[in-house]
Amino acid sequence: MDTFARIRDVYSAAARKAPGLRRRLSAAGLRAEDILGPDALNSIPVLKKEQLLALQAAEPPFGGFLASDVAEIGHIYVSPGPIIEPSPVDDGSGHGMQTMFKEAGIGPGDIALNTWSYHLVPAGLLFDKALRACGATVIPAGTGNTELLADLVISLRPTAFLGSAANFATLVDQLRRSGRQIPEDWSLRHAFLAGELGDWSSRRDALERDFALKTWTCYGTADFGLIGYEVAGREGYRVHPDRYVQICDPETGAPLPVGEAGEVVVTTLVPGWPLIRFGTGDLGRAATLAADGGVEWLASVEGRVAAARKIREIFVYPDHLRQLSAKLEAVNEARLHVGRRGSREIITLEVLIAPGCQVDDEVIGNCFRSLTRLRADQVARVGTPQEFTHSNSISEGQSVLAS
């Protein structure tokens, strides 16, 4: 079945159950049966992640986009925002993540140390399902417990590590502090790492050289799972066959030509959670296009075009800062500054305190953590409204903390 036949099939069935999808199609003057090619698809405005947040808040819990019965849902994930993401009960591939591990040669006999979170967010469980589908054995480590994980690397002899580059560096430091010779004392052959901004390619080359292993990364989101995966010997990401990907102008939503930077916009080709022309907020470029007009290879994913910022693998939205001000009467305005110290991102939460009010930094930090699941390294009080020209914003640069 060709791509647009799949789209018509999936979205015709979904529209019968999902009023949010019906409204989107109706606003574009379409029925799902009318999507015969790229022109019809492109007449549907891009749905931004911030819009989905608002729709789910207005029509909880799914914003009218669920096209499954409850019995067909295996898990409901809650990503910061919050954004609710249902996962089908028959998902045996970890939303396509199995493809990445197969391409890397992971299979029976491999032991994978999975340090992604298993709590509410999808990463830990999706990778777990995908690894098991390949026949690998999984250590469901989750986050934290660095000393224990260092012991497990030696005692259980995992062959693959899954986690952020920062967590990998922390684990190596712990092993070396305990007197281990790395890489001589471990069995790791693969590291599946989240990419970093900047010269990530050189960083990976250094990791592979220093630790005698192969690094892998992928492009995926909580909304879709795997979108693109690496193939040995070629740069960029091959688009998963269950995704129709476009690089679009962030303002108009019009598809852009090969090589031009724009927002990554994805249409899923599987039933259940019918996200059509969904804007990920990520900035990317197409390397090649398929015959159906979709992206066949993604050249790169380079950052964000939307207001949200990924910090320590968690998305933080300006609305989080507005919510913080609304929850704490003493805080008039808030903004976030993100710097870096070594491999770790440093978070400074800057607040403007209302005249005559008092509030402890700990209370402010705990409120921020309850909204984002991230711990701020410092709460900084800004003196006057004139110093607060960009409230509810997230900035990047050299850390304001002393090194």
N, C-alpha and C positions, 0 to 999 in steps of 0.2 A: 504494500500500500504506500503510495507516495505521501509526501509531507502534508499537503493540503487536504488530501482525503482523510488522513489521520486527524487533522485539526477539525474538520467538519464532523467526523465521527465522535471524537471526544467531547467537543463543545456542544453538539446537538443534544447528546445525552445529558451533559452537565446542566445545560440551561433549563431542563425540565425540573431540576431539583434546587438550583442555586439562583435565588432572585437577584442577588448582587450581580451575577454574571448577565442575567437577562437585562438588567438595567444598563449595564455597560454596552451591550450589543445594541439595544434599542436606541441609546443616545447617539450611536454611530450610524443609525439607520440600517442596521443589518440584522439578519438571522445567521445563526452559525452555518446554515446550509449555503449561505451566499459567499462564504470565504473560499473563493476558487483559486486565489493566488495572492501574491504579495500586495497588490494594490488594495484589495479589499481588507486585508489584514492591517495595512498601514493606516486605514481610515479610522481605526480604533485608537483613541488617545492613549498614550503611555500612562499606566497607573503607577504613581510614585509610592515608595514605601511609606512615606509620611501620610499619604492619602489612605493607605490601607490601615494604618494606625487609627486614623480618625473614623473610618468606616466601621472598624471593629469596636471602637468605643461607643459609636452611635447605635450599632446593632450587634450586641455581643452574643456569642463569643467570636463568631467567624466573619462578621460583616456581610453575611448573605452569600458567601462564596463556597460554602461546603456543598459538595455534590455527592456525598456519601451518607448512608445511614450510620448511626452511632456504632452499630455492631460491626461495621466495616472499618472502624478506626482502631488501630492497635495502640497508638500513643498520641498524646496531645502535648506538644512542646510549648514552652512559654519563654520566648526570647525577650531580652530587655527592650522596653518600649512602653508597655508590653505588646508584642505581636504573638498571636496564637497560631500555631502551625500543626495541623493534624497530619498524622502519618498512617497510611493504610495498614491493616492488620496483615495483609499478605505481602508486605514489603520484605523480600528476602535478600535484597541487594544493597541495603543501606542507602536507598534513594540513588542508586547507580554507582556508589563508591566502590563496589566490587570491581568495576571495570579498571579503576586505577591500580588496585592491588594485583589483579591478573596481569596487567601490562608490566608491572614491576617484577613479576615472577614469584609473587608470594603464594604459598600453597601449603599442603600437608607437611609437617615437620618444622614449619616456622612457628616461633613463639613471639607474639607482639605485645610490647608494653604500651598500653594505651593510656596516656596521661590527660586526655581531654575530659571535660566535665561530663558526668552522667546525670547531673542534677538539673532538671527542667529543660536546659538547652539541648539541641539534638546531636551535637558533635560526637560525644562519647558513644552513644548507642548506635548511631549510624555507622561509624567506623567499626564498631564491634560486630554488627550484623554482617557488614561487608567482608571483614576478615574471616568470620566463621563460614560465610558462603564460599570462600576460597579454600577452606579446609585448614586454616591456620588456628592455632591455639592462642587465646587472648588472656592477658593479665589485665583485669579491669581496674586500673590504678586510680583513675580520676586525678584530681588536682591536689597539690600539696604533698605532705609526707615525704619530703626529699630524702631524709636519712634512710627511711625504710625502702624507698625506691632504689637508692644506691645499693643497699644490701641485696635487693631482689635481682638487680642487674648481674650481680656476681653469682648468686645462688641458683637462680632459675635460668640463667643464660639465654635471655631473649635475643632473637636475631633481628628484630625490628623495633624501632622507637617511633611513637606517634605523639606529637605535641608541638608547642611553639618553639621557635629557635631559642627564645629566652629560657624556657624551661629545660631545654636540652643543655644549654650552657650552665645552668644552675646545677643540673645533675652531674655534669662533668666536674665542676668545681668541688662538689661534695665528695665524689669518688677520689679525687686527687688529695683532698684534705684528709681522707681516711687512709691514705698511703697506697692507693691503687695506682698501678701504671696503666694509663689509658693511651692507646687502645689495646695494649697487650693483654690486659686482664679481663676483657669482655668479649662477647660473641656477636655484638651488633654488626650487621651487614647492611642494613637499610635504616634511613631516618626519614620519615614522612613528616615534613615540617611546614608550618604556615609561613608563607612568604613575608618578607619585610620590604618596606619602601627603601629607596636608595639603591645602591649597587648590590642587589641581592645575588646576582650571578657570581660576582667575585666572592661574596660571603660563602656561597655554596661550594665554590671551588676550594676555598680554604678549609671548610669543614670536611670535605671528602679527602683532601690531602692529609689533614692533621689526624683524622680519626679512622682512616682506612675503611670507609663505608660509602654507599651510594645514597645521595639525597634525592628525595622526590617531593614534589608539591603538586597541588591541583588548584582549580578554580571552582569553588562551590559556594553556596549560600544556604542558610537555614531554610529558606523558602522552597528551594528546589532540590537540595542535595548537590550531587555532582553536576557541574555544567561543562567543564573541560578538564582533560587529563593529559599528562605528559606521555610522550612516546620516546623511547630511548633513541638518542642521536638526532633529535629534532627539537628546535626551540619552540616555545609557545605551547598551546593547549589544543588538542583535538576536541571538537565539540561532541558531547555525548549524543547518540542518536535519538534519545528521548527529549531533546531540547531543540527548539528553534531559536537561534540567537541572532540578534541584530545589534549593530553599533549605530546609535541614533543621536541626532542633535539634541542636547539636553533641554533646549527651549521648545523646539517645534515637534520633536519626536520623529522627524524624517530620517530614514536610513542614510548613513554616510558611506562613502566609497572606501575601498581597501586602503589601509594605511592612515586614515584620518581618525583622530581621537574623538571619542564621544561616549555616551552612556551605554553600558551593556544592558540590553533589553531582551527579556527571555519570555518565550511562550512554551509551556510544558505540553508534551504530547502524550501524557498519561492521564488517566481519569482520577477523580477523587478530589483534587484541590486545584480547580481550573483557573490558574493564573495565566492570563493571555495578555501579551504586550506589557509585562511587568518590569518596571525600571528598578534595577538593583541599586542604583546610585553609584556604581563603580565606573571608573574611567578606563576604557580599553580601546584597542585597535584590532581590526580584522587583518589577518594575513592573507587568507583566501576565502572566496565565497563558493558555496555549492551551487548546483544548477537551479535549485529552488529559490535562490536569492538570500538564503540564510548564511551565516558565518560557518565555514567549515573548520578553519583554524583561527584561534585567537592569538594574535602576535604577543599581546601583553595585557596585563591589568595593572594600572599605574597609580591608582589613588582613588579619590572620591570626587564626584561632581555634585553630590548632595550635601546638605548641611550636617548630616551625621558624620561621626568620626569613629573609626574602629580603634579602640584602645585596649591593649592586652587581650585582643581577640573578641572583645565585646563592643557592640555598637552603642554609642552614647549620642543622644539627640538633644538639640537645643531645648526641646520641650521638657526634658528631664530637669533642666535648670529652672524653667518656668514653674514646674511642679514643686521644686525645692523651695522657691520663694513663696509659693502658695501655701505650702505645708508649715513653714516656719515664719510666724508673724514678724519676728525680729529681722528677717532677711528681706531687704527691699529688692535687691538684684543679685544675680550670680553669673559668673562666667568661668571658663575652664581653660587652663594653659597646660599643654602637654609638651614635655621635653624628654630628654633621654640621658641616662647615665649608664654607660656601657651598653649592655644588651637589654636593659630594663627601661620601660617608659615611666616617666615621673609625672604624676598628676598634681597640679596645684589648683585648688578650688578657691577662687577669689570671690569675696562677698562684700556687699555694701549693707551695713547694719542700719536699721531704721533709728532715727534720733530718739534717744531716751530708752532704747531697748537693750537688753542684755541676753546673750545666749552663749553657751560654751562651744568651743571649737569641736569638742567631741560630739555634741548633739548635732551640729551641722554635718560633720563627717559621717555620722551614723545615718542621717537622713539621705545623704548622697548615696551611701552604700545600699540602702534599702531600695532606692530607685534604680540603680544601675548595676548592682552587685560588684562594684569596684570600690577599692579603698583608696581614698585620696591620701597622698603623701604629706600634704600640707594644706591647711586652711589659712588663707591670707586675707586680712581685712583691708579693704580699700577705703581711704578716708572720706572722699567727697563724691557727689554725683558727677562732677565735672571729670573725674578720673575714670568714670565708668561709661565711656562713649560707646562701647559694644557689649551690652548686656546680653545674657542668654546666648553667648557665643562660645565656640571652641577654637582655640588658636594653637598653633604649633611653633616650635622654635627651641632655642637653647633654654634649658630648664632655669626657672627663677630660683631654684634651690641652690645653696652653696655646695660645691663639690668637695 
